[in-house]
Amino acid sequence: MTINHLTREICEIAHYLYSKGLTPGKSGNISARFQDTIAITPSGVSLGHVTEDEIVLLNMRGDVLAGGNNPSSELNLHLEVYKNKDVQGIVHTHSSYATGFAMSGKKIERLEGFGERTKPFLKMVKYAQPGTMELAQMVGEGLKEEDVIILENHGVVATGENLKEASLLAEFVEETAKIQFIARVLNNIEF
């Protein structure tokens, strides 16, 4: 894998997540790690339209090395996760159903696809303002033992051994939330 391959993969996955409605408008951000270099989507750019030359390359301290000069406002969140967990890809989405659960304070049940069911629900961290170190530290800490976490009133952060795994997990969380929402509505309707 090279940096060029990584930036191309970030764009492909960003476009895919956008096409699936997981990152509407200019929401969401994704990153991947290659050795000691982090490649991250820029701030204020739709993931549906991001280009390879806009991907920002940084070191583990957050210093810009190449690419665009405006990394995602959630850069510290990504750095904290990489610091605390051995992962190579991170996806942060604002998908409708999962974010609806996050905004209503309702927990998403952990289904079989999330690994062994040792806990009944996906972990949710308390609200902190987006882009703050407070949020970054809570997410970094919360993901030490988890692959995915729900951000209260905000969205989802999924991790993986590579960017594709992280994006598939984010997609699975959204489908899980959608299924649970439909089931709960149907359980309250008499036919």
N, C-alpha and C positions, 0 to 999 in steps of 0.2 A: 504494500500500500504506500502511496505517495501523498503528499499534501494536495496535489492537483486532483488525484482520485477522490480524496476526502471532500474537497470543496464541491466537486461534481456530485458526489453522493448526497451531501447536505442539501443541495439545490433540488435534486430529484425527490428526496424524501419530503422536503419543505413543500414542493408542488403537490405531492401526493396527499399530504396531511390537509393542505388547503382544499384540494378537490373533494375530499371526504367531509369537509365542513368542520374539521377539528380545530382549525385556527382561522376563524373568520376575520375579515378586515385586515388590520395590521397587528392582530393579537398573536401571541405565542412566540416561541423561540426554540431553536435547537442548536446543539453543539456536539462535537465529536473530538476525541483526544487521539493524538498521534504522538507517541513518546511523551515529550514535555511540551508539546504545542497543542493549544486548544484552537479549534476553528468554530466560530459562532456566527449566527445570523445577526444582521445589523438591526439597530433600533429604528423604528418608524417605517419599516419596509414590509409590505405584505409578503408572507411566506409563499403566496401563490405566484409572485412575480420576482422573487429574489434571484439575482444572477451571481455567477461564480466570483466575479470581481468585487462584489459587495460583501462577500464573506470575510470576516475579520479574523486574522491569525494573531494569537497572543501567547505569551509564556504563562507559566503557572502563577505568576504574581499579578497577571492582568495587564502587563505592558504590551501595547500593540506592536507587532512585528511586521505585518504586511496586510494588504487588502484594504478594505474600508477603514475609516478611523472612528466609526461610531458603533461600537459593539452594543448588543442588546442591553437594555436597562436592567435585565436580570443576570448580568455577567457574574456578579458576586455569588448568586445562587448556584450557578454552574460550577464556579471555582470551589465553593464549599463542598459540593457533592464530590467533585473529583479528588479533593483533599481527603475526604473521609471514607471514600468507597472506591474500590478497584473496578471502575466501569469505563467504557470507551464511548458511550453515547448517552445523551440526555435529551428528552423531548418534553417541552412544557406546552400544554394545550389549554384552550378555553372552550372545549367541546360542550355542546348544549346540554345534554342530559347529565353528564358528570358534574358540570359546573352548576346546573340546577340543584343537584344533590348538595354540592358544596355551599351554595347560597342559602339553602333551606335548613342546613344543619343536619340533614338526614344522611345516615351512613350507607355506603354501598357494600352489599354483602360480598364476601370473598367466595368466588366460585372455584371449581376445580382447576381451571386454567391458570390460576395464580399460584400453583404449586400446592403443597400439602396444606390442608385446611386446619391449621393450628389455631387460627384466630378467626372469629366470625365475620369481621368487617375489615375493609381497607383502612389503613391508618389515615387520620385527618389531623393536620396541625392547625393550631389556632390562627386566627387572622393576624396578619401584620401587613403593613402597607407595601405594595409591590415595589421592587427595586431597592428595598432597605437591607442593611446588614442583619437586622433582626429576623427578617424573613429568610434570608440566605442561611443564617446559622440554624434556625429551626428546621429547615428543609434538609440541610447537611446532616444534622443530628438524627432527624427522623428517618432518613434513608440508609442509615448505617445497617439496619437489620431488615430493610424492605427494598423491593424493586420499584415500587410505585407508592406515591403518597398523594392524598387529596389536600388541597389548600383551601381552608375555610373561606367562603365568599370570593373565591378566585379561580381555581382550576385544578389541573392535574400535572404532576411531574413524574415521568416514567424514565427508568434507566435500563441499560442493557450492556451486554458484553460487546455490542457494537450498535451502531445507530439504527440499523434495521430492526434489531430486537427491541430497542426502546420504542420505536415507532409502532411496532406491532402490539406492544403492551399498551400503549396509549390508546390505540384503536380498540383493543379488547376491553379496556376500562369503559370506554364510551358505549360499546355494545352491551356490556353488562349493566350499566346504568339505564340504558334504554329498555332492556328486557325487564329489569326490576320495576321501572316506572310503569310500563304497560301492565305488568302483572298486578301491581298495587291498584291501578285504576280499574282493571277488570274484576278484581276481587271485591270492589265496592259497587259493582253494577249487577243488577238482577236481570236475567234474560227470561 
